[in-house]
Amino acid sequence: MKDISGLFGSMVFNDTVMRARLPKDIYKAMKKAISQGTHLEYDVANAVANAMKEWAIEKGVTHFTHWFQPMTGTTAEKHDSFISPSSGGQIIMEFSGKELVHGESDASSFPSGGLRATFEARGYTIWDTTSFAFIKDNTLCIPTAFCSYSGEALDKKTPLLRSMEVINKQAMRILRLFGNTTAQRVITTVGPEQEYFLVDKEMFLKRPDLIYTGRTLFGARPPKGQELEDHYFGCIKPRVAAFMKELDEELWKLGVHAKTKHNEVAPAQHELAPFFTTANIAVDHNQITMELMKTLANKHGMACLLHEKPFAGVNGSGKHNNWSLSTDTGVNLLEPGETPYQNAQFLLFLVAVIKAVDEYQDLLRVSAASAGNDHRLGANEAPPAIVSMFLGDELQEILEAIESNANYKGKKRSPMEIGVTVLPDFPKDTTDRNRTSPFAFTGNKFEFRMLGSMFSVAGPNIVLNTIVGEILSEFADMLQESKDFTGDLARLVKKTYSEHKRIIFNGNNYSQEWVAQAQTRGLSNLRTTVDAFPAFVNRKNITLFTKHHVFTEQEIYSRYEILIESYCKTLHIEALTMIDIVKGKIIPAVVGYQSELACLFRTKKACGQFDTSLEAHLMSGISKLAACMLRKLTALEQAASECADKHEILAHASFYRDTVCPAMSELRLIVDELETLTAKKYWPLPAYADLLFSVI
């Protein structure tokens, strides 16, 4: 049996390794840089770089890379060797502090939303010292931020780190008002649950749609899907179990706290959930997890699908972003305490989140918006596009009692006084979890469930950190001059809840009744990604981000452009892939089957067999569908060609949503019907049944 404790973090230059390998003064300086976010002095950086190089070389490493997260949603890396020339035609292995802390990368070919022109190529990577370096594929990976020559953020990590400073600063102001002098930082903690599909690699390679787009653009529904709900938490199949075992071990080596694994609802669907960790590290770990899932699936003869909706008719895949706040002394600020005074602090942070979600529901919605996620949100498997919060009955009853100055009697507790200046003592919420809520409180954290499985979790956490930080800033401004802190605090909790409780809904978010009720409450319903896009450049939201220096206005507009461009490119690739499959595979298959039927029909007639009703019926049905398919194909080709005429970016995206997507859906409907009539030996694509049930 493997020593898991020895395996865990064995490929990470973590605190244990640094303590063992660095001189005491260097280690102390490094710890200070990590805890306080300060820069490394030249001599410290050199000492750390040398120790890191020696550690990596001992593990067989010859190259290093600054590992960063550009606006593509994936990661990027450029590998450099430790080799430097020496006299006599020899080499030495070198790695300097400058190379560790700072790198240069070509910034011209990454999405920049106009921040950089093609000829403006220089970009810089800067080590994120709070995220440990690690070894992946025999390469030393140094997690970094990525910015342009002129200082604009070109990545997802830089604004994330900025947002973490925002909430740290404002939460610390609140803690100091409560008399807390021991905590020095407030840390955003995140635990992203990752859903995914595993299909047989041989089947995958026969599906151009899966290869190019990550989802099936065609596919008739199989006789069995997820109706019996027998896959959920079911026995894990041997091939999948072997994959999961190796995935766990490889993640543990990289310091990723992979904890829970199980079968999800849809056939061939699974989930991995980690422990919580600091937000920027959680983002790094989730990117590593997605990359390893794909790599190891291939090794095990499978393909890992991370698209939000790879198959029609069964559940798609989400990524549940569990978000909380903790002090550096280990106190969870979203966990009810043991005394009324501790609960006063909890309630203040709670209503801050309530107000933030209500006032910035549009930003949360756009943080979960993508072409892929449009197929999933609201499809009776994921939250709707309406942002709301679940608190649970007991916690909401406590807040209602505070609002009405009433006494609250807990389910298994004696009555407690709740007056203007008295806040209650109450237990953790005892209500069942609501799996339909977009933003659910689950005892000591909030679970943001709208994200798609392919998402980087950086974006949603940038939004969460910033909006909650803004509300905490408002609260601190109100309370710092208070002459009656307890009374003003109680009144603030009461007022905030009263003004923003419309965002709270504990019922079934999938129901049509909720859609109507949400409208009467004045909640936004940004049903598609295109509907959500403008929220990002709403003046209120620009003011929010620029006030707290999370984004400059130029960075906001660049990301707006990148989001829309990605949406349009995704759909354009899907449209062209559909056209290519129909022309190159479906039409020849249908014609081939028609020819066989026609030949059989003529043969039977020539042999005096008069009952050709089956052949005639099939030929008639296929002929009509084939003619319809040709018309729909022509319509899609026309729509795809017209996209180039749309110059304004939002109009471009709207055209894809309103014209190209319906044309794709209409073509798919016909092709899927043809699949049910065409002999399997002719049909060129593996069927849904083959894809969903072939891994055993």
N, C-alpha and C positions, 0 to 999 in steps of 0.2 A: 504494500500500500504506500502511496506517495505521501510524503510529509507536506501537508497543505500549508502549515504555518511556515515551513521553509520555502515552499514554492511561491507563496504570496509576496508580490513586490520584488521578486528576484531579478527582474529586468528593469527595475526603477532605481534611479539615483535619488533615493528618498532620504529622509531624516536619519534613519539608522546608518545608511552608508556614509552620509556626510559626517556624522558624528565620529565614525570609525576612521575615516580617511583624511579629514581636514584637521590642520592644527587648531587648537582650542580658540585662539583669537580670530582665525578665519571663520571657523564654524559659528562663533558668536556673532560676527559681523553679517554672515549669511542669514542667520536666523532673524536678525534685526531687519534686514532688507525684506525678508519674506513677510514678517509680521506687520511691519510699518509701511511697506510699499515703497521704500527708499531705494535709490540707485546704488550699485556696487562700485566701490572704489577700484581703481586700476589694479592694485596689488591683490585685492581680494578676488577679483574676477579672474586674474591669471592663476591664482592658487586653486580656485574651484575648477577652472578649465583643465588644469593639469591633472587633478585628481579624477575628474570625470573621464578624461581621455584614458588614463591608466586603467580605471575600472572597466571601461568599455572594451579596451583592447584585450583585457584578460578574458572577456566573454566572446572573443573572436570578431569584434567589430573593426572595420577598416574605414568606414565613412560616417559622416554626421550630416544632419540636415536641420534647417530651421523649419519646423512643422507648423503651418499656419492655416487659417480658415478664411479664404477669400469669399466673395459674395456669390460663389457658385453653389454654396450649401454643402460642399464637400471639403476635403482637405487638400493641401498642396505641399510639395516638398521638392527641393533641389539638393542633390547629394554631392558633397565634397569629401575627398579622402583626407585622412590625417597626414598623408605623404607630403614631404617637402624635400627638394633636392639638397644634396650635401656634396662636399668635395670628393673627388675621385670617382664620380659617377654613382655615388651611393645615395641613400635616402635616410631621412630621419622622420619620426612620427611626432608631429607638432599639432598643438591646438591651443590657441591663445585666448586670453580673456576677451579680447576684442571680437574674435570669431564666435565665442560663446554668446556674448551679450547682443551683438549687432551683426546683421547680415544685409546683403543687397540682393534683390531679386527683380527680374523683369516685371514691371507692373502694367505694361501696355496691353497684354493679351487677356487680362482678367476683367470681369465686368466692373465698370467704374461709374456708370451712369453719367458720363460726361466729365467726371472729375479729372480724368487723364486722357490726353490724345494719344494716338498710336505712336507718334514720335516722341512722346514724353514717357520714356520707358522706365525711369529709375523708381524703384520702390524699396522700402526698408523693412526688415523684420527685427523686432526687439523682444528679447527673452522675457517671458512672463515668469518671473522668479517664484510665484506662488504655485505654479504647476510644475511638478517634478519632470525632469528629463527621463526618457525611457528608451529601451532598445526594442526595435521592431524590424523584422526582416534583416537582422544583422547590421542595422543602421542605428546610430545614436540620434534620437529624435528630440529636439529642443522646442517645446511649445512656445510660440511667439505671437506677438501682435504684428500687424502688417499695415503700413501706412505709405503714403506717397512722398515724393521728394519735398513737397510743400507742406506736409504734415496732416493731410486729410486721411481719415480712417478708410481703408480699402477692404476691411474685413469685418467679421462678426464679433471677434473677441475684444477689440479696442472699445467699442461702445458698451459692451457687457461689463468690462472692468470699470468704465466710467460710471455706469448705473449702479454697480455695487458700492462705489464710493458715495454716491448720492444717498442711498438708503442707510449706509453705515453712519454718515454724518447726521442725518435727520433722526434716526432711531436713537443714536447716542444722546442727542439733545433731550429726547423724551425720557430716557433712563436717568439722566442727570436730574431732571425735574422730580423724579421719584426718589431721589436721594441715592441712587446707585453710583458709587464711586469706584467700584472694583472692576467692572467691565471696561475694556478698552476698545473693543470693536464689536459691531453687530454684523453677522455673516449671513448672507443669503444661502440657504441650503436647498438643494434640488435632488430629486430622485426620479429620473425619466424611465418609465416602463416602456419597453420596446416590443411592439408586435411585428410579426413577419410571417411569410409563407415559405415553405420548402417544397419544391417540385423536382421531379427527376430531370437530371441534366440533359439526357438524351431527348426527352420531350421538349424541354426548354429550347434546345438548339434547332428544333423544327418549327419554332414559332417566331417569325421575324418581328411580330408585334411585341412580344416579350423582350426580345433582344434590344429593339430600338426604343421602346417606350416604357417598358417595365410593367405594362398591363396588356390584357387580351382585348384587342379591338373587335374581335369576332368570337363567337362561341355560343352554341345552343346550350340551354340549361340541361344538366344531366338528370336522369330519373331520381337521383338522390343528391341532396345538397346537405344542408344543416338542419333539416326538419326535425330529426330525432334528437338533436342536441346531444348526441352520443360521443362527440369528439371532445367536448369541453371538459377539461380536467381528466380526460380518459387516459388509459394506459399508453405510454409513449412508445412508439414503434422502434424496433431495434436500430434501424439506420439513423433515425432522428435522435435516439438516445445517445448513439456513438458520437454524432455531431455535437450534441449539447454537452457531452462530457468533455470533449476536447476544447470546445468554446469556453467552458468554465475555466479550464486549466490555463488556457492562453490568456484569458482576461485576468485571472488571478496573478499570473506572472507580471502583468502590466499594472498591478495595483488596483484593478477595477473590482469593486465589491459586488460581483455578480452573486445574487442571493437566491432568487426564485425563478423556476422554469416550469412551464406547463403547456398543455395543449389549449388552444383558444377555441372559440365557438365554431368557426368555419372549418371544414375539412382541410388538412394540410397547413393550418394556421397555428402559430405558437407564440409564446411570450417569454421575455426575460426581464426581470426586475432587479435593480441594484439597490444597495443601501444608499441613504442620503450622503451627499458630500457637498463641499463648497461649490457654488454655482459655476464658476469658470472651469473648475476641475470636472464637474459633472458634464459640462458641455464637451470637454476634451474626451472624457471617457465614453460618452455616447457616440462620438464620431469614431473612436477606436472600435467600439462594439459593432457598429454597422459595417465597418470595413472588414473586421474579422468574420462576421457572419457570412459575408459574400465569399471571402477567401476560403474559409473552412468548408462551406457548403460545396464549393467546387471540388475540393479535395475528397469529399465524401460522395462524389457522383451526383450532387444535387445543385440546384440553383436557388439562391435566396432572393425572394421578391420583397422589396420594401415599399412598393407603390401603395398609395392609400386605398386603391380599389382595383386589384389585379384581376378580379373575376366578378362578372355581373351575377346577381342572384344570391350571393353569399356575402357575409360580412367583409368589410374592408379592414384595414389595419390603421390603428391610431398610435399615438405616443402620449401617455398620460404624464403630465409635468407636475410632479408633487413638489410644492414650493412652501418653504417656511423660513422663519427668522430665528437665529440663535445668537447668543452672546459668546464671546471667546472664553467665558467661564462655564459654558455648557448649559445655559438656561434657554429653553425654547420659549420664545415670546408669544407664540400662538398656542400655548398649552395652559389651561386653567390651573391656578395655583391652589395653595392650601389655606389661604387667609383672604378675607375681603380686600385687604390692601393689595395683595398679589393679583387678585382677580380684577381689581380696578385697572391695573396696568394691562392685563390681558384684554379686558373689554375695550380699552382705548385703542390698542393695536387692532383688535377685531373690527371695530367700527371704522377705523382708518382704511382697512381693506375693503369694507363694504362701500364706503364713499368712493374710493378709488375705482372700483369696478363699475359702479354706477356712472360716475362722471366720465370715465374713459372706456366705456364698453365698446366704442367703435375701434379704438386702438387695439384692444384685445382681439376683436374679431379679425382685423387686418393682419395681426400677427399669426393667425392660423389660416390665412387665405392662400390658396394655390389652385392651379388647374386640377391637380389630382384630388385635392381635398373636397372640391366641389361635388365629386361623385359620391362622397361619403357623408358629409354633414347633412343631418336631417333625414337620413335614409333608414330610420328605425333601427339603427345599429350604433349611432353616434349622436352626440348632442345636436340640436338644430343650430341654425345660424344666429339664433337669438341668444345673446349672452345673459345669463342669470346666475344666481348663487343659491346653493343649498347649504343651510345651516343645521338642519335637524330640528325636530319639533321642540325638544327641551330647551335648546339654546335660544331658539326664536321666542319661546314662551317667556324666558328670562328677560329678553330684550323688550318684549311687549309689556311685561310687568314694570320694567324700568320706565318705559315711555308713559305708562298710565299711573305711575306712583302707587302701584298696587303691591300687595304681598304676593310672593311666589311660593308655591308649595311644590317641591320636586316630587318626582314619581315615587321615590322611596325615602323621602326626607321630611323632616319637620318644616313648618313654615319658616320663612326668613323675611326679615324686613328689607324693603327696598324703598327708600325715600329719596328725597332730593339730594341729600348728602351722604347716603349710605348705599354702598354697592354690595352685592351678594357674595356669599360663599357657596359655590356649587361645584359638582363633580364634572369630570369630562363628559361630553355629550354621550348619551346612551341610545341615541336614535340609530336605526339601520342606515346603511349607506345608500345614496341615490346614484345609480349607475347611469341615469339619463341626464344628469345635470352637467352643464359645461364647466362649472366652477364650484366644486363641492368641498365643504369643510369636513375633515375626517378625523377630528379629535385633537390634532396638534399641527395640522398642515392644511393647505388647500390643494386640491387636485384639479388642475386645468386640463380638461379632457378633449378639447377641440383640435389639438394638434394632429397632423397627419404623420404617418410613420416615417416618411423620408425627411421630415423637417430637422434642421438644426434647432436645438432647443435654446440657442442663444437669443434669437429674436423675441420670443414670448417672454423670456426672463428679463431682457432689457426693458420691455414695456412694464412688466410687473414691478420691477425694482424702482423704475422711475415714477410711476403713478402713485405707488404707495409712499415713496419718498416725498413726493409733492404734498400729499395729504398730511404726513407726519410733520412736514415743515410748517404747514398751516396751523396744526394743533400746537406745536411748540411755540409759535409766535403768539397764539392766544393765551397759553398758560404761563409763559415765562414771567409775565408781569402780574400774575394773579395774587390777590391778597387773601383769597379763600380757595386754596388749591383743591381741597377735597370737594367742596361745593361746586366750583367751576368745572371740575373734571366730570362730576356726575351730570351736570347740566349739558356739558359738551357731548357726552355719550348719548344722552337722551335725545338731544337735538339732532345729532348726526344720524342716529338710527331712524328717527321720525322722518327726516327729509329724504332718506335714501333707501328705505325698506322696500320700495317698489322693485328693486333688483332681486329680492329674495323670493324664491319659489321652491317649495319642497315637494311638489307633485311630479307628475309624469310629463317630462319635457317633450316626449314624442307625440303627445296628443294635439289634435287640431284645436281643442278648446284652449290650450295654452297659447297657441299662436294668436288667437283672437284676444285672449286676456292680456297678453303682452302688449298688444297694440293699444288697448285701452289704458294700460299703465304708462304708455309713452316710451316703451323700450324700442330700440332700433332693431330692424330685421334686415340685415344686409345679406340677402340670400345667396349671392354669388360673389366670387372673388372680384369681379369687375365692379360690383356695387360697393365693395369694401375699399377698393384702392384709394378713392379720394380722401378717406378719413386720415390717411397718413400725412397728407399735406394740408389738412384743415389748420387754419391759423391758430386755433386753440392748442392743437397738438404740437405745432412748430414752436409756439411760445413755451410749452412745457419742456420740450427737449433742449431748446437753446438756453433757457433759464438755468437749467442744471448742468449744462455743458456736456450732455450725453451725445448730442449731434450738433453740428453747425447747420445752419439753414441749407447750405450747399450740400452737405452730406445727406440731409433728409431728402432733398429733391433727387439726388443721385440714386438713392435707394428706391424711391418711388419709380423712377425710370427703369431700374433693374428689375423690380418686381413685375412691372407690366411687360417688359421685354421678355422675361422668362416665361410668363403666362402665354404670350403670343407664340414664342418659339416652340413651346411644348405642344401646343395645339397644332401648329403648322407641321411639325414632325409627325404627329399622329395622323393628320389628314393625308400627308404624302405616303406614309406607311400603309394606310388603308388602301389608297389608290394602287400602290405597288403590289400589294397582296392580291387584290381583286384581279388586276390585269395579269399578273405573272403566275398566279396559283389557282384562284377560284374559277375564273373563266375557263382555263384549259381543263380543269377537273370536271366542271359541269358539262362542257362540250363533249368530253370523253365519255361521260356516263350517258349523255343523250345519244351519242353514236352507238353505244352498246345496246341501248333500248330500241333504237330504230332498227338496228340489225336483227335483233331478236324478233321484233314485230314483223319484219319482212320474211324472216325464216319461217315463222309460224304460219304466216299467210300462205307461203309457197308450199308448205307441207300439208295444207288443208286444215290447219287448226284455226277454228274460227273464234275461239275465245281469247281475244287479245285485249280484254278490257283493262287488265292491270297495267300492261305496257302503255296503253293509250292514256289511261288516267295519269300515270307518272309523267309521261312525255308532255301532256297538256299542262300539268301543274308546274313542272320544271321550266317549260317554255315560257309560261306567263311570268314566273318569278325571275327568270333570266332576263327577259325584256325589261321588267321593272328595275332589276339590278343595274342594267346598262343606263337607264335614265337617271337613276340615283347617283351612279358613278360620274356621269357627265355633270350633274348638278354640283357634286362635291369638287370636281376638277375646276369648274367655273368659279365656285366660291373661293377655292384656294388661290386661284390666279388673281382674283379681284382684291385680295388682301394687300397686295403691293400698292394699291391706289390710296390706301388710308395713311395719311401722314401724321395726323395728331395722335399721340400715343394712346390716349384713353379711347378715342374713336376706333382705333385699330383693335384694341382689346374687345371693345363692344361688338365689333363686326365678327370676331371669332366666336364670341359667346352666342350672338343672335343669329348668325348665318352659317358659319362653318360647323359649329357643334350640332345644330339640328340636322344638317346635311349628313354628317357622320352617323348620327343616330338612325336616320332613315335608311341609309345604306346598310348599316349593321342589321337592322330588323329584317331586311330581305335576305341578306347572306345567311343569317342564322336560321331562317326558315328553309333556305336551300340545303343547309347542312342536314336537316332532318329528313330530306327527301333523297339525298344523294348517297349512293352506296359507299360504305366506309372505306373500301379499298381505293376509291377515287378521291376521297376528301383529303386535301393535302396537309391539313393542320391537325395535330393531336387534339382530340375532343376534351371537353371539360372533365369528363369521367376519367380519362387517362391522366390528365394533369393533377387532379385533386386526390386520386386514390391509388396512384402507382407506386408511391414510396411506402414500402412495407418493412 
